[in-house]
Amino acid sequence: MTAPIIPVPAGLQVHASAAPFVLSVSSRILATDAAASVAGYLAGILRPSTGYPLPMVSPVDGNVAGPSDIALHLDLADSLELGDEGYRLDTSEAGATITAAGPAGLFYGVQSLRQLFPPSLEKRSVQSAPWQAVAATITDRPRFAWRGAMLDVARHFFDVAAVTRFVDEIVLFKLNVLHLHLTDDQGWRISIPGRPELTGIGASTAVGGGPGGFYTEEDYARIVAYAAERFVTVVPEIDVPGHTNAALSAYPEINADRRARDPYTGIDVGFSSLDVHADATWQFLDDVFRSVAAQTPGPYLHIGGDESLSTPPEQFPGFISRATALVAAHGKTPIAWHEAGRSGDLVPGTIGQYWGYLTPQDHADELATSFVEQGGSLILSPADVAYLDITYDETTPIGQAWAGGPTSVRAAYEWEPAEILPHVREEQILGVEAPLWTETVASAADIDYLVFPRLAAVAEIAWSARAGTAGRDWEDFADRLEAWYPRFLALGIGAYREGEPYPSRASGLSDGTL
């Protein structure tokens, strides 16, 4: 018997000779009020496929866990061993128990528990199956605090249901950050009070001339709340001073020549720039950053800063310095792509996101290291292995191949964050993020095909111990991934599988749930 869990836990012992945990019609979920939200989430996973009522009861009321029950146990005494996001999971014929110091740990324990059951558990209608979980003991905690996925909704727009569905997909692999690339040359996707032209004009199209779209304040609030319920922090990105044609089409006064740009539907980069000295530009940025900060409960606001090829080079560092200060003035920690490291006057604590290659080029390592030298930290998103829009091989029908691609699943798995930047220590790495740019991505099926299973590979790098530890190697991951494909199918995730045509699986639900 095995436990093909992804990401591989820090400690996993399967009790092969012991009887399994068996879920039955009499099973209950025991949880205190502090764990009630996780209990409800777990019940929402288990009820549709089992058909069992699975009532949620509190041990405070004298309920004692029995052999068919699942107990969610919060114990602050475990914080030293497990941290805020770690958990301990025990399954046997005596019952199933998840213990953690906080609700997030319980939530990640749930993700492991569901992987111990047959894949048909993930279906949304009643199935006939023996609902058994192998007897096991797992003690687990993440390696990195930042475990992210980025979704570009600017090149092609994805509505609230598609984004919340994506949230449900990424939490399967214990990711905790959703970076939304909200603005670019092709579209502006978030409502800013007092700036109606941003969504009236700037959101009106997409790559290829599609209809575009945007999130109202209510839409964005729904996304943020849905993510928070799943312990995912939403990080909004307003990309400046380049990648700004959508804004320039709406407000001519922020252009150097004061002429509105035509909406753009192509995929070129580097041709647009704000007028970085205009008072109108800084009023515009103040309005936008204030609004986005107010709409976002999380602590971060990403300002982009990449590929600003049309911004005069001598003006770029000063712009970044002023922009990060403005973000901080609105109560958020600024994040920027590594090019922003050209500024030697970043707000202390500014986070850099490295998107260079495993072998840094064009001084990218020096620019990224600049953030650390100024008191910040780094998120690593090396494009040649972590970018999810890159093709798998020469036959991939969608995606791009510019970043040293194609990028196989194995390449997405076999890299080590602490070995890319020679002057950055591991404790200066906040975490890892896998971006999906959507120039060629226009549907949920496209997302599934390019994201999975490579996101699972990157998630294991972010969560699990360094390569070379028990279970953390390609051969073991490949075996566990093969066992995962029936679960992808049950979830309705159209994951790529080598040798199968696109789409290799029918893409699943469109109502924002899994």
N, C-alpha and C positions, 0 to 999 in steps of 0.2 A: 504494500500500500504506500502511496506517495501523497504529497500535499503540494501540487504545482502552483504555488502562490507567487504572484508578481505584484510588487517587487519582493525579492527574496528576503525573508525576515532575518534579523540579526541573530536570533537563536531559534531553532526549530527542531523539535524532537517528536518524531512519529512513533507512537506506541503500537507497533505492528501486531503484537500478540494480544492487545487489549480490545475489548468490545467497543464499537463506535458509539457516538452520541446519536440518538434517534429522535427526530422531531415527529410529534404525533398530534392528533386532533385535540388532545388534552394539554398540549404545551402552552406555557405562558411566558411572557417577558417581564422580568422583575426589574424595576428601576425606580429610584427616588425621583422627586420632582426635578432635581438638578440634571438628571439624565433622561428626562422625559422626551426631549426632542429627538435624541438618538434612538430611543426605544420606538418612537413613532416611525422614524425612518426605516428601522429594521423591520417593523411590522409591515410597512408598505412594500418591502422587498419580498417578504415571505408569504404573505396572504394570497396574492393572485395565483401563484403556481401551485401552492399546497391546498388551497381551499380551506385551510384551518382558521379558526377565529382568532387565535393568538392574542388573548386579552392582555393588556398591560396592567400590572398590579404593583403595588408598592410594598417593599419589605417593612416600611414604617408601620403598616397596618397589620403586622404580624404574619405576613406571608413568608413562607420558607421555600426556597428553591428545591424542586424535586428533580428526578432523573430525566424528565423530558423538557425541563424548563431552560430558558436562557436568562442568565442574570448579568446585569450591567452594574458594575460596582465601582464607585468613585472612592479613592483613598488617597488623600494628600500625602500620606507617608511614602507613597511610591514615586513622588516627584523627583527625588534624588536619583533614583535608578532609571526611571522611564522618561523624565522630562515632561514638558507640556503636551507632547504629541505621541509619546510611546504608550504601549499597552502590553498586557499579558493575557493570553488566551489559553484556556484549558477546555478541552473537549474529551468526554469519556461517557461511559454508560451511566455515570453519576450525574451528568448534566453538562451544560456549557456555561462558562463564566468568562466575561471580559472585564478586566480590572485596569483602571487608568487613574492618573492624577487629575485629569480634566476631561470634559466632554469630547474634545478633539481626539484624544487618545482612544476613547470608546468608539468614536466614529471610524477611526482607522482599523480598530479591532474588528468592527463589523465588516469592513472590506475584506479582511482575511477570512473571517468566518464564512462568508458567503462563498468563497472560493473552495472551501472544504466540502461543500455540498455538490451534488451533480449539477452540470451546466443547465439542465432544464429548470432549475430553480429560478432562472432569470426570465422565464417566459411570463407573459401577462394573462394567461388563462390556465385553468386547473389542469395539471398534468398528473399522470399516473407514474409514480416513481418512489423508490425507497429513500426517504429523506434522511440519509445518514451522513454524518461527518466523521471522518477518521479520527480516532483517538490521538490527540496531539497536545503538546505544550509549546507555546510560542511566547518568547519574550523579545520585544521589538521596539525600536525607536529610530527616527530618521537621522541620516548623516547631515543633511543640509536643511536650514530653516526655510529657504526659498525653493519651492519645487513648482515650477510654473509651466504654463502653456500660453502662447499668444495666438489670438485670432484676429486677423485683419478683416475688419468689416467695412473698410473704406473702399478698397478696389472693387469688391462685390459686397453688397449689403446682405446681412443675415438678421432675420427678425428675432423677436424675443424668444419664441418657441425654439428656434434653432440654437440660440445661444444657451438657453437653459438646458437643452438636450446635451450640448457640448459640455456643460458643467457636470452633468450626470456621468458623462463618459470619462472625463479626466479624473474624477474622484475615485473611480474604480482602482486607479493606480496610485492613490494617496497623494495626488497633487493638491496644492493649497493656494495657488495664485492663478488668476485669469487676467492676463494682460490684454486689454482691448485696444487695438490700433484704430482709433476713432476718426482720424482725419488724414487726408492725403490729397494728392493732386486730383484724384478722380471723385472724391466725395467727402462731405462733412456730415458726420452721423450722429451728432448729439445736439439737442436743443439748448440754446443759450438765451435766456430772457433778455429782451432788449436788442437782440441781434437776429431778427427774423430772416434776413436775407441769407444767413448761413445755411439754414435748412430750406428756405424757399428757392434759392438758386444753387447754393453749394452742394446740396444733397440730391439734386435732381437727376443725376446720372451715375453711371458706373463704367467699369471697363467694358468696352464693346458697345457702349451706348444703351445699356439697360436702364430700367426705371429708377434705380437708386433707392433712396429711403433714408430714414433717420429714426432715432429714439426720442420720443417725447420725454419730459422729465418723469412722467409716470412709468413709461417703458423702462427707462434706465433704473429707476428705483426698484422695479420688479426684478430686474436682473441682479442688482446688488443684493437684494434681500434673499433671493433664491440661492445665490452663491453663499451668502453668509450662513444660511441654514445648513450648508454642507461644508462649512469651515474653509471656504474659499474667499480670499481677498481679491476684489476687483481693482485692477490698476489701470486707470484711463490714460491713454496717450494722446496728446495734442502735439503733432509733429511740426516743429518750427526750427529755424526760419525757412528751411526748404520744405519740399513736399507740401506746398501750400496753395496750389493753383485753385482748389475749390474755394478757399477763403478769398483769394485774389479776384475770383470771378464775382464774388458777392460785394466786396468793399474796395472800390478803386483807390480810396485814399491811403491804403496800406501798400500800394504799389509804388515803385520808384517813379514811374511816369504818370501816376494817377489815372491810369486807364484800366478799366475792368478787363480781366482775361476771359476768353471764351472757355466754357466748360471743357474739360479734357477727358477723353475716353480711352487713351492709349496706355502703354505700360512703360514708357521711357521715364527716367529719373534725372534729377539734377538741374532741371531747367527753370525752376521757380524759386522765388525768394521774397520774403517780406522786405520792405524798406526798414532797415534796422534802426535808422536814426529818426524816423518820422514820429512826431508826438501821437499821431493817429494810431500808429502801430502799437505803441505802448498802452494807449487807452484800450485798444482792442484786446491786447493780451491780458491786461488787468481784468477786463470784463469776463473774458473766457476762463482764465485761471480761477477767478473768484467763484464763478458759477460751477465749474467742474469740481472744485474743492468742496463747495457746499453740498453738491449732489453725491459726493463720494465719502462714505464713512471711513474707509481705510486710510492709512497714513501716507500713501504715495500718490504722486502725480508725475507722469512721464512726459518729458518735453521733446522727445525725439532727438533732433540735432544731427541726424545722419545725412550724408550725401547732399550737403548744402553747397553744391558746386557753383551755384550762381550768386551766392553771397560773397562779396569781396573778402578774400582771406584775412585781410587785416582787420575787418570788422567783426568776424565771427567770434573770436574769443571774448570780446567785450559784450556781445549780445548774449552769449551763454552765461556769463557772469551775472548780468542783469536779470536774465530770465530765471535762473535758479534762485536768485534773491527774491524775485517776485513770487515764485511758488512757495518759498519758505515763509514769506510774509502772509500768505493765505493759509498757513498752518500745515503744510504738507512737506514731506521729504522729497526733494527732486530726484528724478532718475533721468539719465540721458544715455544715448548710444555712445560708444567709446570715442567717436570723433570729438565729442565735447570735452575730452581731456586736453584739447589744445588750449583751453582756458586755464590759466594758472591762478584764477581767483574764483573758484567754485565756492558756493555756500558749504561750510563744513558739514560733513555727513552725506553729501551728494553721492548717489549710487551710480556707478557706471555699468552699462550693459555691453559686454564684448561680443561682437558678431564676426570678428575676424576668423581666420582659419586655424586649424590645429598647429600649423607652422605659421606664426604671425608674419604678415606682409605689410609693407608701407608704414612701418613704425607703429602698427596697431598695438603692439605690446606696450610700447612706451606711452601711448595715449591712454590705454586702459590703466596702466600703473599709476598715471597721474592722479586718478581718483583716490587711490589708496594713499599716495603721498600727501594728499590734501585732507586726509582724515575720513575718507569714505570707504566703501566696500564695492565688490563686483558681483554681477550676475554673469554667468558664462553661457553664451549661446553660439558656439562656433558653427559658422554657416555650413561648413563642409560635412558636418556630422549631425547637427542638431536642428537644422532648418527642415521643416516637414513638407515644404512645397517642392523640394528637389525630387527629380525622378528617381525611381528605384533602379531602373536599368534602361537600356536603349529602347525597349518596347513600351515603356510606360506612356499611356495615351494622354495624360495630363501632367502638369508640373513643369518645372524648369530645370536646367542643368548647368546654370552659370557658376554655382559655388563649388567648383571642383567636382561636380556630380558626374554620374549618378551616385546616390547614397543608398546602399543596401541596408537591410535591417541589421546585419552584422556590423557594418561601419557605424551605424547609429548607436550600437551598444559598446563597441570596443574603444572607448577613449576615457581618459582620466582627467577630470577638471583641474586637479592640482599640478598637472605637468605641462600646462600650456604656456603660462606666463612665468618666466623664470624668477622674477623679482616679487612675486606675490605668494604669500604664505596661505595655507589652507584656511586658517582662521579669518583671513581677509576676504574669503569667497563667501558671499551671502548664500549663493545657491546656483541652480541650473534652471534654464528655461528653454523650451522648444517652440519656436515661432512657426506659424502657418501664414504665409503671405498668399493672397488670393487672386493674383492676376489670372490664373487659369481655373480657379475654384469657384463654381457658381451654384452648388447644391450641397445638401447634407450628405448625399452619396459621395460627392467629390471630397468633402472633408474626411469622411470615414476612410476612404481609400488611401489618401495620402498620410493621414495622421496615424492610423493603426496598421501594423503593430509598432511602428517606430517610436511613438510616444511612450509605449510600455517600456521600450529599451532605455530611453532617456530617463523615464521615471525611476527605473531601477538604479541608474547612476546617481540620481538625486537622493534617493531614500536609503539605499543599501550601502554596506561597507565597501571599501576599495576592492578592485579586482584582485583575485588571488586568495580571498577569504573563502570559507566554505560556501559553496553554492553560487558564488559570484564569479561565474566564468561563462563564456559563450556557449559551450556545449550544454551546460546545465540549463541556461536560459532558453536555448533552442528547444530542449525537451519540454520545458514548462510551457513555452509558447505554443508548441504543437498541441499540447493538452488544452490550451486556451481556446482554440478555434471553435469548438462546439459552443463555448460560452459566448464568443463574439456573435455567432449565429443566433443563439437564443436571445441575446440582447438586441438583435436587429442592427448590429454594427457591421457595415460592409467592409471589413478589413481586407487589405491586400494580402494575397498569398501567392508565393512564388509558383509560377507555372499555370496559374489560373487567370482567365481573362477578366477585364474590368467590365462591370463590377463583379467581383468574386462572390459577393454576398448581397442579398437584398437589403438595402438601407431600411432602417426601422421606423420608429415612431416620429411623428411630426408635432406632437402636442406638448413637447418640452419635458417628457418624462421617460424614464427607462424602467 
